[in-house]
């Protein structure tokens, strides 16, 4: 019996030593990229204005990588995470996509990072409850926050204020007709089963892999 126990321990140690580390999932990779996007926001000249705007925000939608061309149905877009502000903290992340026929990216700019600062209840409700089109024609206005533009505040009356990285991006991004929709497959994978967007934003399912991003956002607020 003693020899069997020693063999079992040795086998377990050997398996641990030679185990191949699990590959990070698409969801955890996206969350890590979203966390880096928040770091980039903090080092941007527009950070002070963005931070003030975040104080009264309902939620944020972080798109770490908006790609020009061939992303969604041959158009442009990217995946992101939606987090709702809950007092001085932030909710668990829900996964979404942003797609458009054209975002008006300036010549030479192939990708950008975006943070949609969601200012109105109707904008948040529209995103949560299914496909949402952005732009005045769809009833949701989007204001772009230019780097260093101290006047870019919520006085514009936008349902969303957008911070974006990348030289030359600020004047070139337009969102009219862009579509925001949930990534149900990613939400199911990340939380281990089917779950509603509002359940995620109310912290009913939990995943500790989002802790660093949530804490980072809390330091902005």
C-alpha positions as CSV (number, residue, x, y, z in Angstrom):
1,X,0.0,0.0,0.0
2,X,2.9,2.4,0.9
3,X,4.6,1.7,-2.4
4,X,1.4,2.5,-4.3
5,X,0.9,5.8,-2.4
6,X,4.5,6.8,-3.3
7,X,3.9,5.9,-6.9
8,X,0.7,8.0,-7.0
9,X,2.5,11.0,-5.5
10,X,5.4,10.7,-8.0
11,X,2.9,10.4,-10.9
12,X,1.1,13.5,-9.8
13,X,4.3,15.5,-9.5
14,X,5.4,14.3,-12.9
15,X,2.1,15.3,-14.5
16,X,2.3,18.7,-12.9
17,X,5.9,19.3,-14.1
18,X,5.2,18.3,-17.7
19,X,1.7,19.6,-18.0
20,X,1.1,22.0,-21.0
21,X,-0.3,25.3,-19.7
22,X,-3.9,26.0,-20.8
23,X,-4.2,28.4,-23.7
24,X,-5.8,31.6,-22.8
25,X,-9.3,31.9,-24.2
26,X,-10.4,34.6,-26.6
27,X,-12.5,36.1,-23.8
28,X,-9.6,36.4,-21.4
29,X,-7.4,37.8,-24.1
30,X,-10.0,40.4,-24.9
31,X,-10.3,41.4,-21.2
32,X,-6.5,41.7,-20.9
33,X,-6.5,44.0,-24.0
34,X,-9.4,46.0,-22.6
35,X,-7.4,46.5,-19.4
36,X,-4.4,47.8,-21.5
37,X,-6.8,50.2,-23.3
38,X,-7.8,51.7,-20.0
39,X,-4.1,52.1,-19.2
40,X,-3.6,53.9,-22.5
41,X,-6.5,56.2,-21.7
42,X,-4.8,57.2,-18.5
43,X,-1.7,58.3,-20.4
44,X,-3.6,60.3,-23.0
45,X,-3.8,64.2,-22.9
46,X,-7.6,63.8,-22.9
47,X,-7.6,61.7,-19.7
48,X,-8.7,64.5,-17.4
49,X,-11.8,65.2,-19.5
50,X,-12.6,61.5,-19.9
51,X,-12.2,60.9,-16.2
52,X,-14.7,63.7,-15.4
53,X,-17.1,62.3,-17.9
54,X,-16.8,58.8,-16.3
55,X,-18.0,60.3,-13.0
56,X,-21.6,60.5,-14.3
57,X,-21.4,57.6,-16.8
58,X,-23.9,54.8,-16.8
59,X,-21.5,52.2,-18.3
60,X,-18.5,51.8,-20.6
61,X,-18.1,49.8,-23.8
62,X,-14.4,49.1,-24.4
63,X,-13.3,48.0,-27.9
64,X,-9.5,47.3,-27.7
65,X,-9.1,46.8,-31.4
66,X,-11.3,48.4,-34.1
67,X,-10.1,46.9,-37.3
68,X,-10.5,48.5,-40.7
69,X,-11.7,46.0,-43.4
70,X,-12.8,42.4,-43.4
71,X,-13.8,41.9,-39.8
72,X,-17.6,41.5,-39.7
73,X,-19.4,40.5,-42.9
74,X,-16.6,42.1,-44.9
75,X,-17.0,45.4,-43.1
76,X,-15.2,47.0,-40.2
77,X,-15.5,46.3,-36.5
78,X,-14.2,44.7,-33.3
79,X,-15.2,42.9,-30.1
80,X,-15.5,44.6,-26.8
81,X,-16.7,44.4,-23.2
82,X,-19.6,46.3,-21.6
83,X,-19.4,47.1,-17.9
84,X,-22.0,49.1,-15.9
85,X,-21.0,51.5,-13.1
86,X,-22.3,50.4,-9.8
87,X,-21.6,53.1,-7.2
88,X,-17.8,53.5,-7.1
89,X,-17.1,50.1,-8.7
90,X,-17.9,48.3,-12.0
91,X,-19.8,45.2,-12.9
92,X,-18.7,42.0,-14.5
93,X,-18.1,42.4,-18.2
94,X,-20.5,41.4,-21.0
95,X,-19.1,40.7,-24.4
96,X,-20.3,42.6,-27.5
97,X,-19.4,43.4,-31.1
98,X,-19.3,46.7,-32.9
99,X,-19.7,46.6,-36.7
100,X,-20.2,49.1,-39.5
101,X,-19.9,49.5,-43.2
102,X,-17.4,52.2,-42.6
103,X,-16.2,54.1,-39.5
104,X,-14.5,56.8,-41.6
105,X,-11.0,55.9,-40.4
106,X,-8.5,58.3,-41.9
107,X,-6.1,57.2,-44.6
108,X,-3.3,55.1,-43.1
109,X,-5.1,54.3,-39.9
110,X,-5.9,50.6,-39.9
111,X,-7.0,50.1,-36.3
112,X,-7.9,52.1,-33.2
113,X,-8.8,51.5,-29.5
114,X,-12.2,52.9,-28.4
115,X,-13.9,53.5,-25.1
116,X,-17.6,54.4,-25.4
117,X,-18.6,56.3,-22.2
118,X,-22.3,55.7,-22.1
119,X,-24.1,58.7,-20.6
120,X,-27.8,58.0,-20.9
121,X,-30.2,55.3,-19.6
122,X,-31.7,54.9,-23.0
123,X,-28.3,54.2,-24.6
124,X,-27.5,51.6,-22.1
125,X,-31.0,50.0,-22.4
126,X,-30.7,49.9,-26.2
127,X,-27.4,48.1,-26.0
128,X,-28.5,45.6,-23.4
129,X,-31.8,44.7,-25.1
130,X,-30.4,43.7,-28.5
131,X,-29.0,45.1,-31.7
132,X,-28.5,48.9,-31.4
133,X,-27.6,51.3,-34.2
134,X,-25.6,54.4,-33.4
135,X,-26.1,57.8,-34.9
136,X,-28.7,60.6,-34.8
137,X,-30.9,58.7,-37.3
138,X,-31.1,55.9,-34.9
139,X,-31.9,58.2,-31.9
140,X,-28.5,57.7,-30.2
141,X,-25.9,60.5,-30.6
142,X,-22.2,59.8,-30.3
143,X,-19.7,62.6,-29.5
144,X,-16.0,62.0,-30.1
145,X,-13.6,63.2,-27.4
146,X,-10.5,64.7,-29.1
147,X,-7.2,64.3,-27.4
148,X,-6.4,67.5,-25.4
149,X,-9.8,69.0,-26.3
150,X,-10.8,70.5,-22.9
151,X,-14.2,71.5,-24.3
152,X,-15.2,68.0,-25.1
153,X,-17.6,67.3,-22.3
154,X,-21.2,66.0,-21.9
155,X,-22.5,69.5,-22.6
156,X,-22.7,68.2,-26.2
157,X,-25.7,66.3,-25.1
158,X,-24.4,63.0,-26.5
159,X,-25.8,59.6,-25.4
160,X,-22.2,58.4,-25.7
161,X,-18.9,60.1,-25.5
162,X,-16.1,58.2,-27.3
163,X,-12.4,58.2,-26.4
164,X,-10.1,56.8,-29.1
165,X,-6.4,56.2,-29.3
166,X,-4.2,56.6,-32.4
167,X,-2.8,59.7,-34.0
168,X,-5.2,61.1,-36.6
169,X,-8.1,59.0,-35.4
170,X,-10.0,61.7,-33.6
171,X,-11.2,63.7,-36.6
172,X,-11.8,60.6,-38.8
173,X,-14.1,58.4,-36.8
174,X,-17.8,58.5,-37.4
175,X,-20.3,56.0,-36.0
176,X,-23.6,56.6,-37.9
177,X,-25.2,53.3,-38.7
178,X,-22.8,51.3,-36.6
179,X,-24.4,48.3,-34.9
180,X,-23.7,47.1,-31.4
181,X,-24.9,43.5,-30.5
182,X,-24.1,41.0,-27.8
183,X,-21.7,38.0,-28.3
184,X,-23.9,35.3,-26.7
185,X,-21.4,32.6,-27.5
186,X,-18.6,34.4,-25.6
187,X,-20.8,35.3,-22.7
188,X,-21.9,31.6,-22.4
189,X,-18.2,30.4,-22.6
190,X,-16.9,32.9,-20.1
191,X,-19.6,32.4,-17.5
192,X,-20.1,28.6,-18.0
193,X,-23.7,28.7,-19.3
194,X,-26.4,30.8,-20.9
195,X,-26.8,34.1,-19.0
196,X,-28.6,37.4,-19.7
197,X,-26.8,40.7,-20.2
198,X,-28.5,42.3,-17.2
199,X,-27.6,39.3,-15.0
200,X,-24.0,39.9,-16.0
201,X,-24.2,43.6,-15.3
202,X,-25.9,42.9,-11.9
203,X,-23.0,40.6,-11.0
204,X,-25.1,37.4,-10.7
205,X,-22.5,35.3,-12.6
206,X,-19.0,36.0,-11.5
207,X,-15.6,35.3,-13.1
208,X,-12.5,36.4,-11.3
209,X,-10.5,36.8,-14.5
210,X,-12.2,40.2,-14.9
211,X,-10.9,41.5,-11.5
212,X,-7.9,43.5,-12.8
213,X,-10.0,45.3,-15.4
214,X,-12.7,46.2,-12.9
215,X,-10.2,47.5,-10.4
216,X,-8.4,49.5,-13.1
217,X,-11.7,51.2,-14.1
218,X,-12.4,51.9,-10.4
219,X,-9.1,53.9,-10.2
220,X,-10.3,56.2,-13.0
221,X,-13.6,56.9,-11.1
